[in-house]
Each structure stands twice: as structure tokens, then as C-alpha cells.
Amino acid sequence: MKELVEYIAKSLASFPDDVKVAEEEEDEGHTVVRLEVNPEDKGKIIGRQGRVAQAMRVLLRVAAVKDGTRVSLEIV
């Protein structure tokens, strides 16, 4: 999961070196992925009306279903 988010974020960001992804286990079978980017790249990562962020969340959800877990994405 972490690698998927990192790949997408680095592809979109103007400062790919500033992209940091952390994965935290919350409950049983639920994972929170935290994405940190340069403040100048936040708009690109979130997208217009949150469309890019929503698409990333959908891709994560699909990958998580294959693993039998639940995942949520937080953009910091």
C-alpha cells in the first residue's frame, strides 16, 4: 500500500524528494497511510475539488480489499 501511494505522489509532485509516506496499524485489519508532501505540492496532490485524492483513496481501497484489510489515506 505504502509503495502505491508513494509512486503516485512522487509522479505528481514538483518536489518528489519531499514526499514521505508512513503506514500505521490502527485496529484489527485497519491501516492508516499518512502522506506528507511539500506545501507547494499539496494542491496538486489533492486536485480540483479533491478528485486526485479521492482517486488515490479508491485505488488504496481496491488494493486493500485484495489483502482483506481496510485502508484510509490522510494527506498532511
Steps between C-alpha positions, in 0.01 A plus 500: 500500500774738603686450172189570294433833672868598481518424128187703417601794721855517363365492145274800568729709724737775387723414796501117503781489757267658759240222472481287816259215559440340839281198564343446841296205626194625687248226576475141391527506122489880469801698383548876476740625232631852563635695203721804558592726209657840448244776571532618138398153376194458720269648238625259234463200728149594613385614156200707401217437743704211641475283191863379501492423872171315458643296212801406715265392780300284258816330373610436859161356587517261203851386595389456862202285404739262324698472826185470710565822698369855518711805419450874534720778360587821684678781316703715739 
